[in-house]
């Protein structure tokens, strides 16, 4: 199957925007939520965004399969034969959605040979969109603005700025921070933490707890095209669809590769 990945970018951005509009309709209503079997929350917004994205991507690329958080039961025996596929988190940060703090996103990635080659992260409340295509740079498009290139920054020798999860702080992060000694921390939900690294606002986001592949794929493309990295704790790039489980290993998101980040673990 031969596709021009760059040609898929603008349609994917529009799909993410349309999903965001569906999410906002529910966000602004008196919504309820339920718990899934893995004890994570599920709202009507997750399902509405999933339905719109799945239908739209199928229309855009009928021959490319889709793996979404809300339709993740596809067995590895089927998935392992996929060279190229869409990996989607229709609403990343459902806990933040429920809290109504605006820190949630729509994440759409295209995976080819186990690595992300296109990533779109749309922020429904602000209207901002982060996006990248492999070997074409990463950009942030603010609502009613022009695309601005994203670039990671060099870490300071005096104080490290860390992004941490608002809803998933744990003792492992405390250890990392105590080893840093001098640091600032910004707590935030969803894939926005990785976007902060991509736009050079923070130095590192260490995720030392459970996540799934749809949580990181779009962000990985964006961070890498901004000059940064999303790696395992031993500095190997995250790879996708390599096993039955869709859980990620612990990982680090950072911009400055000259810094010895694993030393703080």
Secondary structure, DSSP 8 states (H G I E B T S, - for coil): ----HHHHHHHHHHHHHHHHHHHHHHHTS---EEE-TTS-EEEHHHHHHHHHHHHHHHHH-TTSEEEETTB----HHHHTT-SEEEEEEEEE-HHHHHHT-S--EEEEEEEETTEEEEEEEE-TTT--EEEEETTS-EEEE-TTS--EE-------SS-EEEEEESS---HHHHHHHHHH-SEEEEEE-TTHHHHHHHTTS-SEEEE-S--BHHHHHHHHHHHHHTT-EEEETTS-B---S-SS--B---EEEES-TTS-GGGG-
